[in-house]
Amino acid sequence: MNRNRTFAGPPGGKPATPPENVPQHVVEELVAAAILAPSMHNTQPWRFRFEPASETFELSADPARTLRFGDPDGRAVHIACGAALLNLRLAAAVAGRDPVVRLIPAVTQPLLLATVRLAGPWQAKPGEIELHAAMATRRTNRSPFSGRPVAPGILAELVAAARMEGAVLHIPDHQETARLLELARDAERILLAQPGYRAELAEWAGGARDREGIPGDALAPHDPRGPSPVRDFAPTQPGPVRHAWFEEWPQLAVLSTQSSSRADWLRAGQALQRVLLTATLRGVAASPLTQPLETPDAWLVRDPGSSFEFPQMILRIGYGLPVPHSPRRPVSEVLSIPLAEGAG
C-alpha cells in the first residue's frame, strides 16, 4: 500500500472522489458558489483545499493574484476571500451542513486564511436560502444609477446585515458624502500618477475576458461633466470612449470594523458580501469606491463624527440597469482534494 498522500487538482491532475457522505459534486458545487464572490479587479485571489477525512475546506490566499500597487498590504485579498467564505457558509447551510469556521487558524501558515468544517446536519433558514439564491444574480454595477434614493427600510436591512458579521455600515449624510467623493477623486489622481498602478489596471481590466479581470463592457462610461463616481480603469487604453450621465449625488455606504487585523479584514469581507447579497435581494445595485483606502491616507475616510473605527470599504449604492456578470475561473483551477491513501 502506498502510504504517501498525493494531491489532485491544481497545478495538475483530476480531483479524487471524496467519501460518500460528501460527494465530489457537492464539494464542487460549494466551491462554485464561493467563487461567485467579488474581488478587487476580479483577480479571484483564492484557493480551496478539501480534506475528505475531516470534511474540512481550507481557504488560502493565492499570492500570484495579489495587486502590488493597488493592494500592497493584502487587505483587499483578505476582504475578497472573506466574501468567498460567506458564500461557502451559505452554500454549506443550504446543502444541509453546519459550517464551522476558524479564521487565521495557523499563524505559521500566512496564506491559510480560514477553515470551514462541514458539521451537521443543518436546516437552512429562509434567509440563508434567499441569500444563497442571490449569489448568481449579484453584480458589481459601475454604470450610472437613477437619482432615486434607497429607502430607509432597505438601508436599515443593509446596516443589520453588516452587524450580523461583526462590522458596522454607516450611511453618510450629504456633507460627508461630498467629502468622501472628493477624497476618492484626489486618491485616484495620486494612483494614476504611478506608472505601475496604470500597468496593473491594464493587466486586469478592459478588452474581452472569459476567465478573470474586468471585461471592457463592464467598465464604467465617462461622465461628460467631469469625474465620475467610479474608478477609471482605462485611462490610457485606445478606442472609443463611452459617455453617460451619472447621478448628481451618489448615495454612499461605508463599511468599518472595530480594529484592522487580518481576521478583521476577513470579517469585513463576510460583512461586505452579506450586505451585497441583501442589496441584490432588494433590487439595489452597488459598486466599490475604494481608491481612498488604497493610499497612506486611508484613515481620512473615517467619519470624524463617528466612533473610532477602521474603514474597510466604500460602496456606492442605488438603482441601475442590469449589467453583465464578470467571468470566473473554473472550479478545477481553484480546488484541490487529496487522493485517498493507497489511490494511484
C-alpha positions in Angstrom: 0.0 0.0 0.0 1.3 3.5 -0.9 1.4 5.4 2.4 2.4 8.7 0.7 -0.5 11.0 0.3 -0.5 12.8 -3.0 -2.7 15.6 -4.1 -5.0 16.2 -7.1 -6.1 19.5 -8.6 -4.0 22.5 -9.5 -1.4 22.5 -10.8 -2.2 19.2 -12.4 -4.3 16.1 -12.1 -8.0 15.4 -11.5 -9.6 15.7 -8.0 -10.3 12.4 -6.3 -13.8 11.4 -5.2 -14.4 12.3 -1.6 -16.2 9.8 0.7 -19.9 9.2 0.1 -21.1 11.5 2.9 -19.7 14.4 0.9 -19.9 13.5 -2.8 -17.5 15.2 -5.1 -20.2 17.0 -7.0 -21.3 18.6 -3.7 -17.8 19.8 -2.9 -17.5 21.3 -6.3 -20.9 23.0 -6.0 -19.9 24.6 -2.7 -16.7 26.0 -4.2 -18.6 27.1 -7.4 -20.9 29.1 -5.1 -17.9 30.5 -3.1 -16.1 31.9 -6.2 -19.1 34.0 -7.2 -17.8 36.5 -4.6 -16.4 39.9 -5.7 -12.7 40.7 -5.7 -10.7 43.7 -6.4 -10.2 43.9 -10.2 -11.8 40.4 -10.3 -8.4 38.9 -9.5 -10.1 36.0 -7.7 -7.2 35.6 -5.2 -8.4 32.4 -3.5 -7.6 28.7 -3.4 -9.6 25.9 -1.8 -8.5 22.5 -0.5 -11.0 20.0 0.7 -9.8 17.3 3.2 -12.3 14.4 2.9 -11.3 12.7 6.2 -12.2 15.7 8.3 -14.8 17.1 5.8 -13.0 20.5 6.0 -12.3 23.2 3.5 -9.1 25.2 3.7 -9.3 28.7 2.2 -6.0 30.2 1.2 -4.8 33.4 -0.5 -3.2 33.0 -3.9 0.0 35.0 -3.9 0.1 35.0 -7.7 -3.0 37.2 -7.7 -2.1 40.0 -5.4 -2.1 43.6 -6.6 1.3 45.1 -5.9 0.2 48.7 -6.4 -3.5 48.6 -5.6 -3.3 46.3 -2.6 0.3 46.2 -1.2 -0.8 45.1 2.3 -3.1 42.3 1.1 -6.2 43.9 2.7 -8.3 43.5 -0.4 -7.2 39.9 -0.8 -8.5 39.2 2.7 -11.7 41.0 2.0 -12.3 39.1 -1.2 -11.6 35.8 0.5 -13.9 36.8 3.3 -16.6 37.4 0.8 -16.0 33.9 -0.7 -16.1 32.5 2.8 -19.6 33.9 3.4 -20.7 32.3 0.1 -19.2 29.0 1.2 -21.0 29.2 4.5 -24.3 29.9 2.9 -23.9 27.1 0.3 -23.0 24.6 3.0 -26.0 25.6 5.1 -28.3 25.2 2.0 -26.7 21.8 1.4 -27.7 20.7 4.9 -24.4 21.0 6.7 -23.4 23.3 9.6 -20.3 25.3 8.5 -17.9 25.7 11.5 -15.4 28.4 10.7 -12.0 29.3 12.1 -10.2 32.5 10.9 -6.4 32.6 10.7 -6.2 29.0 12.0 -2.4 28.7 11.8 -0.1 31.7 12.3 2.8 29.6 10.8 0.9 29.4 7.5 0.2 33.0 6.5 -1.5 32.1 3.3 -4.1 29.9 5.1 -6.9 32.3 5.9 -9.7 30.1 7.2 -11.0 26.6 7.6 -14.6 25.5 7.2 -15.6 22.1 8.7 -18.8 20.7 7.5 -20.5 19.7 10.7 -24.2 19.0 10.7 -26.8 18.3 9.9 -28.2 21.8 9.4 -31.7 23.0 8.5 -31.2 26.1 6.3 -33.1 29.2 7.4 -35.3 31.1 4.9 -32.8 34.0 5.0 -29.9 31.7 4.2 -31.8 30.2 1.2 -32.7 33.7 -0.1 -29.1 35.0 0.2 -27.8 31.8 -1.5 -30.2 32.3 -4.4 -28.9 35.9 -4.8 -25.3 34.9 -5.4 -25.8 34.2 -9.1 -27.5 37.5 -9.8 -25.3 39.8 -7.7 -23.3 42.1 -9.9 -20.8 45.0 -9.5 -22.6 47.8 -11.3 -20.3 50.6 -12.5 -23.0 52.2 -14.7 -25.0 55.3 -13.8 -27.7 55.0 -11.2 -31.0 56.8 -11.1 -31.4 59.7 -8.6 -34.0 57.7 -6.6 -32.6 57.2 -3.0 -32.5 53.8 -1.4 -35.5 53.6 1.0 -34.7 53.9 4.8 -36.1 50.5 5.4 -33.7 48.9 3.0 -30.8 50.9 4.4 -31.7 49.5 7.8 -31.5 46.0 6.4 -28.1 46.7 5.0 -26.9 48.0 8.3 -28.3 45.0 10.1 -26.6 42.7 7.6 -23.2 44.2 8.3 -23.8 43.9 12.0 -24.5 40.2 11.7 -20.9 39.7 10.6 -19.3 41.9 13.3 -19.0 45.1 11.1 -20.6 48.5 11.0 -22.2 50.1 8.0 -22.6 53.9 8.1 -24.8 55.8 5.7 -23.1 59.2 5.4 -25.1 62.4 5.1 -24.9 64.9 2.3 -21.9 66.8 3.7 -19.9 63.6 4.5 -20.7 62.1 1.1 -19.3 65.2 -0.6 -16.1 64.9 1.5 -15.7 61.2 0.6 -16.2 61.8 -3.1 -13.5 64.5 -3.0 -11.2 62.1 -1.2 -11.9 59.5 -4.0 -11.1 62.0 -6.7 -7.8 63.0 -5.0 -6.8 59.4 -4.4 -7.4 58.5 -8.0 -5.2 61.3 -9.2 -2.4 60.1 -6.9 -2.8 56.5 -8.0 -2.9 57.3 -11.7 0.3 59.2 -11.4 2.1 55.9 -10.7 3.1 54.0 -13.9 3.0 50.7 -12.0 -0.6 51.3 -11.0 -1.6 52.1 -14.6 0.1 49.0 -15.8 -1.8 46.9 -13.2 -5.1 48.3 -14.4 -4.2 47.5 -18.0 -3.4 43.9 -16.9 -6.7 43.3 -15.2 -9.3 45.5 -16.9 -10.5 46.1 -20.5 -10.9 44.0 -23.6 -12.5 40.6 -23.9 -12.2 38.4 -20.9 -13.6 34.9 -20.2 -11.8 33.8 -17.0 -10.7 36.7 -14.9 -10.4 40.5 -14.8 -13.0 43.1 -15.8 -14.3 42.9 -19.4 -14.4 46.1 -21.3 -18.2 46.1 -21.4 -18.3 46.1 -17.6 -16.2 49.2 -17.2 -17.8 52.5 -16.4 -18.6 55.1 -19.0 -17.2 58.6 -18.7 -19.4 61.4 -17.4 -19.2 64.4 -19.8 -19.5 66.8 -16.9 -16.2 65.6 -15.2 -15.0 62.9 -12.9 -17.5 60.0 -12.4 -18.0 58.3 -9.0 -16.4 55.1 -10.1 -12.8 54.1 -10.9 -11.3 54.9 -14.3 -10.0 51.5 -15.3 -8.9 52.6 -18.8 -7.1 55.9 -18.5 -4.7 55.1 -21.4 -6.4 52.4 -23.4 -7.2 53.3 -27.0 -10.6 53.0 -28.6 -13.9 54.9 -28.4 -14.9 56.3 -25.0 -18.5 55.7 -23.9 -20.2 58.6 -22.1 -23.2 58.7 -19.8 -24.6 61.0 -17.1 -24.1 59.7 -13.6 -26.3 60.6 -10.7 -25.7 64.1 -9.4 -25.4 62.9 -5.8 -24.3 59.3 -5.4 -25.5 57.5 -2.3 -22.7 56.0 -0.3 -22.2 53.5 2.5 -19.0 53.0 4.5 -18.2 49.5 6.0 -15.9 49.6 9.0 -14.6 47.3 11.7 -13.5 48.0 15.3 -9.9 47.0 14.6 -7.9 46.2 11.5 -6.2 42.9 11.9 -6.1 40.2 9.2 -9.1 38.5 10.9 -10.9 41.8 10.8 -10.3 42.1 7.1 -11.9 38.6 6.7 -14.9 39.7 8.8 -15.2 42.8 6.7 -15.3 40.6 3.6 -18.1 38.4 5.0 -20.0 41.5 6.1 -19.5 43.1 2.7 -20.9 40.0 0.9 -23.9 39.8 3.2 -24.6 43.5 2.5 -24.2 43.0 -1.2 -26.5 39.9 -1.3 -29.1 41.7 0.8 -29.0 44.6 -1.5 -29.4 42.3 -4.5 -32.5 40.8 -3.0 -34.0 44.3 -2.6 -33.1 45.3 -6.2 -30.3 47.7 -5.1 -27.1 47.9 -7.2 -23.7 48.5 -5.7 -20.1 49.3 -6.8 -17.0 49.8 -4.7 -15.3 53.2 -4.4 -12.1 52.2 -2.6 -9.4 54.5 -4.1 -9.0 56.5 -0.8 -8.4 53.2 1.1 -5.5 52.3 -1.3 -3.3 55.3 -0.2 -1.4 56.0 3.0 -4.1 58.5 3.9 -6.8 55.8 4.2 -7.6 56.9 7.8 -9.1 60.1 6.3 -12.1 58.0 5.2 -13.3 57.6 8.8 -16.2 59.9 9.6 -14.8 62.5 12.1 -18.2 62.4 13.9 -18.3 58.7 14.4 -16.6 56.5 17.0 -13.1 55.3 16.3 -13.3 52.6 13.6 -11.3 51.3 10.6 -13.0 51.9 7.2 -12.6 48.8 5.0 -14.9 49.5 2.1 -16.9 52.4 0.5 -19.9 51.4 -1.5 -21.9 53.4 -4.0 -25.5 52.1 -3.9 -28.6 52.9 -5.9 -30.8 51.7 -8.7 -29.3 50.9 -12.1 -29.9 49.0 -15.3 -28.7 45.3 -15.5 -25.0 44.7 -16.2 -23.1 41.6 -17.4 -21.5 39.2 -15.0 -17.8 39.3 -14.7 -16.1 35.9 -15.7 -14.9 33.3 -13.2 -12.2 30.7 -13.4 -13.4 27.1 -13.5 -13.6 25.3 -10.1 -10.9 22.8 -11.2 -8.4 25.6 -11.1 -9.1 26.7 -7.6 -10.0 23.4 -5.8 -7.7 20.6 -4.8 -8.7 17.4 -3.0 -6.2 14.9 -1.5 -6.3 11.4 -3.0 -7.3 8.7 -0.6 -4.5 6.7 0.9 -3.4 3.9 -1.5 -5.1 5.5 -4.5 -2.9 5.8 -7.6 
